Amino acid sequence: MFLSACREVEIVNEVVYRSEVRIERVRGPLRHACLPAGEERGVIGVHGEIGKEGGVMVIRRIHATYRPRGVAADRRDTVARVLSFHADQCPVARSTGGSIAITTSVDYAD
């Protein structure tokens, strides 16, 4: 009787985005992130804080420091504007649903 009340559900696995980011190992924990946004490599430093809940390690916070190269002084306001809404558009931040605090900063490598 229960089975007759069930409907067939179609599962759609449509790919809406495919990441083109490439990570290159430099040495030890240092990696370069190669972003498709430009010719220059984007260097991003990422640090996290780990805690424990019930004996299980959990990520509490993630901080990403973007180190763009070759950004003219008159374009840095654009970088700040983009980072101001970064978390709203970041798949990782959206996927974690606010359970992990994610912050960003910029360190110009000039």
N, CA and C of each residue as an Amber inpcrd file, in Angstrom:
protein
   330
   0.8340000  -1.1900000   0.0000000   0.0000000   0.0000000   0.0000000
   0.8750000   1.2490000   0.0000000   1.9420000   1.2640000   0.8170000
   2.8340000   2.4190000   0.8750000   3.4570000   2.6970000  -0.4850000
   3.9120000   1.6440000  -1.1790000   4.5690000   1.8290000  -2.4700000
   3.6460000   2.4570000  -3.5040000   2.3830000   2.1630000  -3.4380000
   1.4660000   2.7400000  -4.4270000   1.2910000   4.2430000  -4.2190000
   1.5760000   4.7250000  -3.0150000   1.4350000   6.1510000  -2.7240000
   2.6830000   6.9480000  -3.1030000   3.8030000   6.2580000  -3.3850000
   5.0580000   6.9410000  -3.7180000   5.0650000   7.3620000  -5.1730000
   5.6940000   8.4920000  -5.4280000   5.8730000   8.9780000  -6.7970000
   7.3050000   8.7470000  -7.2120000   7.5070000   8.5910000  -8.4900000
   8.8590000   8.4590000  -9.0080000   9.4870000   9.8500000  -9.0350000
  10.6830000   9.9770000  -8.5150000  11.3700000  11.2620000  -8.4470000
  12.5580000  11.2260000  -9.3970000  12.6390000  12.2150000 -10.2610000
  13.7610000  12.3210000 -11.1780000  14.8690000  13.1340000 -10.5170000
  16.0560000  12.5880000 -10.4830000  17.2020000  13.2750000  -9.8930000
  17.9920000  13.9200000 -11.0320000  18.1910000  15.2110000 -10.9320000
  18.9070000  15.9540000 -11.9630000  20.2950000  16.2970000 -11.4320000
  21.3000000  15.9020000 -12.1620000  22.6900000  16.1940000 -11.7830000
  23.3110000  17.1330000 -12.8050000  22.7090000  18.2750000 -12.9900000
  23.2000000  19.2450000 -13.9620000  24.4150000  19.9760000 -13.3990000
  25.4820000  20.0000000 -14.1580000  26.6770000  20.7350000 -13.7660000
  26.4640000  22.1930000 -14.1480000  26.5630000  23.0870000 -13.1560000
  26.3640000  24.5050000 -13.4270000  27.6760000  25.2800000 -13.4170000
  28.7430000  24.6720000 -12.9110000  30.0380000  25.3370000 -12.8730000
  31.1220000  24.2780000 -12.7730000  32.1880000  24.4680000 -13.4900000
  33.3320000  23.5850000 -13.3900000  34.5390000  24.4520000 -13.0580000
  35.1680000  24.1710000 -11.9460000  36.3000000  24.9770000 -11.5000000
  37.4830000  24.8210000 -12.4440000  38.0980000  25.9370000 -12.7610000
  39.2870000  25.9480000 -13.6080000  40.5180000  26.3200000 -12.7800000
  40.3730000  26.3320000 -11.4660000  41.4810000  26.6800000 -10.5780000
  42.4420000  25.4990000 -10.5090000  43.7140000  25.7990000 -10.6280000
  44.7420000  24.7740000 -10.5280000  45.6290000  25.1190000  -9.3330000
  45.9310000  24.1560000  -8.5100000  46.7860000  24.3650000  -7.3330000
  48.1380000  23.7190000  -7.6060000  49.2050000  24.5100000  -7.4460000
  50.5620000  24.0060000  -7.6550000  51.3020000  23.9850000  -6.3270000
  51.9100000  22.8600000  -6.0190000  52.7170000  22.7460000  -4.8020000
  54.0440000  23.4400000  -5.0240000  54.4300000  24.3100000  -4.0950000
  55.7150000  25.0010000  -4.1640000  56.7120000  24.2450000  -3.2990000
  56.4290000  24.1650000  -2.0100000  57.2280000  23.3870000  -1.0630000
  56.4650000  23.3100000   0.2460000  56.6520000  22.2330000   0.9620000
  55.9390000  22.0660000   2.2330000  54.4600000  22.3660000   2.0760000
  53.9000000  23.1930000   2.9560000  52.4740000  23.5040000   2.8520000
  52.1550000  24.6540000   1.8860000  53.1770000  25.2280000   1.2400000
  52.9650000  26.3740000   0.3510000  52.4700000  25.9190000  -1.0160000
  51.3540000  26.5240000  -1.4620000  50.7620000  26.2170000  -2.7610000
  50.4880000  27.5150000  -3.5100000  50.5350000  27.4820000  -4.8170000
  50.1000000  28.5950000  -5.6570000  48.7600000  28.2110000  -6.2530000
  47.7980000  29.1310000  -6.1800000  46.5070000  28.9340000  -6.8250000
  46.5430000  29.6460000  -8.1580000  46.3310000  28.9240000  -9.2340000
  46.3150000  29.5080000 -10.5730000  44.8580000  29.7190000 -10.9600000
  44.4590000  30.9810000 -10.9760000  43.0680000  31.3370000 -11.2320000
  42.8750000  31.6800000 -12.6970000  41.7190000  31.3610000 -13.2740000
  41.4910000  31.6400000 -14.6870000  41.1910000  33.1020000 -14.9910000
  41.2520000  33.9690000 -14.0000000  40.8610000  35.3710000 -14.1750000
  41.9080000  36.2100000 -14.8890000  43.1110000  35.7180000 -15.0290000
  44.1380000  36.5220000 -15.6670000  45.3820000  35.7180000 -15.9570000
  46.3600000  36.3740000 -16.5000000  47.6070000  35.7210000 -16.8650000
  48.4970000  35.4440000 -15.6510000  48.4650000  36.3590000 -14.6800000
  49.3020000  36.2150000 -13.4890000  48.7260000  35.1720000 -12.5470000
  49.6070000  34.5040000 -11.8520000  49.1640000  33.5750000 -10.8190000
  48.6470000  34.3560000  -9.6350000  47.5640000  33.9060000  -9.0590000
  47.0570000  34.5220000  -7.8450000  47.5780000  33.7520000  -6.6460000
  48.1830000  34.4420000  -5.7110000  48.6770000  33.7790000  -4.5100000
  47.6880000  34.0520000  -3.3920000  47.2260000  32.9860000  -2.7750000
  46.2550000  33.0910000  -1.6860000  46.7970000  32.3020000  -0.5030000
  46.9540000  32.9830000   0.6310000  47.3510000  32.3040000   1.8560000
  46.1040000  31.9580000   2.6490000  45.9660000  30.7110000   3.0330000
  44.7760000  30.2770000   3.7620000  45.2110000  29.6480000   5.0780000
  44.5850000  30.1090000   6.1510000  44.8670000  29.5790000   7.4780000
  43.5530000  29.2340000   8.1470000  43.5480000  28.1870000   8.9180000
  42.3330000  27.7770000   9.6130000  42.5870000  27.5460000  11.0800000
  41.5120000  27.5970000  11.8430000  41.5680000  27.2710000  13.2670000
  40.7180000  26.0310000  13.4850000  41.2900000  25.0600000  14.1600000
  40.6400000  23.7820000  14.3900000  40.2860000  23.6550000  15.8670000
  39.0980000  23.1680000  16.1510000  38.6750000  22.8990000  17.5220000
  38.2200000  21.4510000  17.6290000  37.7110000  21.1080000  18.7820000
  37.2010000  19.7500000  18.9850000  35.7880000  19.8020000  19.5260000
  34.9590000  18.9240000  19.0150000  33.5970000  18.7310000  19.5130000
  33.3950000  17.2470000  19.7160000  33.1750000  16.8450000  20.9400000
  32.9680000  15.4280000  21.2210000  34.1250000  14.5560000  20.7720000
  35.3420000  15.0850000  20.8810000  36.5260000  14.3350000  20.4970000
  36.8250000  14.3380000  19.0000000  36.0200000  15.0650000  18.2220000
  36.2150000  15.1260000  16.7720000  36.7140000  16.5100000  16.3890000
  37.7510000  16.5780000  15.5600000  38.2670000  17.8710000  15.1160000
  37.2730000  18.5120000  14.1440000  37.0360000  19.8100000  14.3320000
  36.1450000  20.5750000  13.4500000  36.8190000  21.9030000  13.0970000
  36.5520000  22.3610000  11.9020000  37.0970000  23.6490000  11.4620000
  36.2300000  24.7530000  12.0520000  36.8500000  25.6860000  12.7460000
  36.1250000  26.8140000  13.3600000  36.1430000  28.0550000  12.4620000
  37.3370000  28.3810000  11.9400000  37.4970000  29.5910000  11.1520000
  38.4750000  29.3420000  10.0070000  38.2500000  30.0700000   8.9160000
  39.1650000  30.0700000   7.7830000  39.4330000  31.5250000   7.4300000
  40.6990000  31.8660000   7.2660000  41.0550000  33.2150000   6.8250000
  41.8950000  33.0910000   5.5630000  41.4760000  33.7770000   4.5120000
  42.2020000  33.7870000   3.2380000  42.8110000  35.1620000   3.0210000
  44.1220000  35.1970000   2.7890000  44.8080000  36.4360000   2.4600000
  45.1540000  36.3950000   0.9810000  44.5480000  37.2900000   0.2220000
  44.8200000  37.3820000  -1.2060000  46.0290000  38.2760000  -1.4090000
  46.9550000  37.8140000  -2.2510000  48.1730000  38.5690000  -2.5330000
  48.2680000  38.8220000  -4.0370000  47.4540000  39.7570000  -4.5340000
  47.4640000  40.0170000  -5.9790000  48.7460000  40.7170000  -6.4030000
  49.1640000  40.4320000  -7.6150000  50.3690000  41.0610000  -8.1680000
  49.9710000  42.0130000  -9.2750000  50.6530000  43.1230000  -9.3390000
  50.4720000  44.0390000 -10.4550000  49.1720000  44.8070000 -10.4690000
  48.5360000  44.9970000  -9.3210000  47.3020000  45.7840000  -9.2750000
  47.6790000  47.2470000  -9.0800000  47.3200000  48.0680000 -10.0440000
  47.6240000  49.4930000  -9.9620000  46.9180000  50.1200000  -8.7690000
  47.5440000  51.1260000  -8.1820000  46.9870000  51.7800000  -6.9890000
  45.5650000  52.2820000  -7.2230000  45.2780000  52.7590000  -8.4380000
  43.9380000  53.2840000  -8.7040000  42.8940000  52.1880000  -8.9190000
  43.3130000  50.9060000  -8.9190000  42.3880000  49.7810000  -9.0690000
  42.1490000  49.0260000  -7.7530000  42.8580000  49.4210000  -6.7210000
  42.7500000  48.6960000  -5.4550000  41.3900000  48.8720000  -4.7870000
  40.6960000  49.9580000  -5.0840000  39.3520000  50.1300000  -4.5470000
  38.4100000  49.0770000  -5.1280000  38.6650000  48.6470000  -6.3570000
  37.8630000  47.5950000  -6.9800000  38.0810000  46.2700000  -6.2480000
  39.3250000  45.9790000  -5.8970000  39.6400000  44.7530000  -5.1480000
  38.9150000  44.7700000  -3.8050000  38.9630000  45.9010000  -3.1120000
  38.2770000  46.0170000  -1.8100000  36.7760000  45.8270000  -1.9630000
  36.2020000  46.3700000  -3.0210000  34.7580000  46.2380000  -3.2630000
  34.3810000  44.7810000  -3.5190000  35.1930000  44.0960000  -4.3190000
  34.9150000  42.6850000  -4.6030000  34.9880000  41.8560000  -3.3250000
  35.9990000  42.0810000  -2.5110000  36.1270000  41.3200000  -1.2720000
  35.0010000  41.6250000  -0.2890000  34.3850000  42.8010000  -0.3890000
  33.3060000  43.1470000   0.5400000  32.0780000  42.2530000   0.3540000
  31.8800000  41.7100000  -0.8450000  30.7550000  40.7840000  -1.0390000
  31.2190000  39.3910000  -1.4250000  32.4910000  39.1170000  -1.2170000
  33.0780000  37.8260000  -1.5570000  32.3190000  36.6510000  -0.9500000
  32.0630000  36.6620000   0.3290000  31.4270000  35.5220000   0.9990000
  30.0390000  35.2280000   0.4490000  29.3190000  36.2620000   0.0150000
  27.9830000  36.0380000  -0.5360000  28.0250000  35.2450000  -1.8350000
  29.1300000  35.3270000  -2.5610000  29.2440000  34.6560000  -3.8510000
  30.2050000  33.4580000  -3.8300000  30.8230000  33.2010000  -2.7000000
  31.8120000  32.1240000  -2.5850000  31.1150000  30.7780000  -2.3660000
  31.3420000  29.7870000  -3.2400000  30.7050000  28.4860000  -3.0610000
  31.0360000  27.8190000  -1.7290000  32.2680000  27.9800000  -1.2460000
  32.6360000  27.3680000   0.0310000  31.8650000  28.0230000   1.1730000
  31.8390000  29.3500000   1.1970000  31.1140000  30.0620000   2.2590000
  29.6250000  29.7230000   2.2260000  29.0540000  29.6600000   1.0430000
  27.6280000  29.3330000   0.9170000  27.3560000  27.8890000   1.3170000
  28.2740000  26.9760000   0.9670000  28.0800000  25.5530000   1.2620000
  28.1590000  25.2550000   2.7490000  28.9990000  25.9860000   3.4590000
  29.1320000  25.7310000   4.8940000  27.9950000  26.3600000   5.6900000
  27.2100000  27.2060000   5.0400000  26.0250000  27.7700000   5.6810000
  26.3050000  28.5800000   6.9230000  27.4610000  29.1970000   6.9940000
  27.7960000  30.0190000   8.1560000  28.3130000  29.2330000   9.3510000
  28.4570000  27.9070000   9.2020000  28.9560000  27.1170000  10.3320000
  30.4570000  27.3000000  10.5400000  31.1360000  27.8100000   9.5330000
  32.5620000  28.1220000   9.6300000  32.7180000  29.6040000   9.3050000
  33.3480000  30.3610000  10.1820000  33.5880000  31.7770000   9.9370000
  34.6820000  31.9130000   8.8810000  34.3700000  32.6190000   7.7900000
  35.3380000  32.8230000   6.7160000  35.5880000  34.3110000   6.5710000
  36.8660000  34.7040000   6.6950000  37.2460000  36.0950000   6.5400000
  38.3100000  36.2150000   5.4610000  38.4570000  37.4120000   4.9110000
  39.4570000  37.6450000   3.8660000  40.1840000  38.9620000   4.1250000
  41.3810000  39.0610000   3.5650000  42.1370000  40.3060000   3.5840000
  43.0080000  40.3480000   2.3390000  43.5950000  41.5020000   2.0820000
  44.4540000  41.6840000   0.9120000  45.8220000  42.1710000   1.3740000
  46.8580000  41.5850000   0.7900000  48.2370000  41.9920000   1.0360000
  48.8780000  42.1830000  -0.3320000  49.0440000  43.4460000  -0.7500000
  49.6060000  43.7140000  -2.0580000  51.0950000  43.4150000  -2.0560000
  51.5230000  42.6060000  -3.0040000  52.9050000  42.1250000  -3.0670000
  53.8440000  43.0770000  -3.7900000  53.4210000  44.3010000  -4.0190000
  54.2540000  45.2490000  -4.7810000  55.5080000  45.6200000  -4.0400000
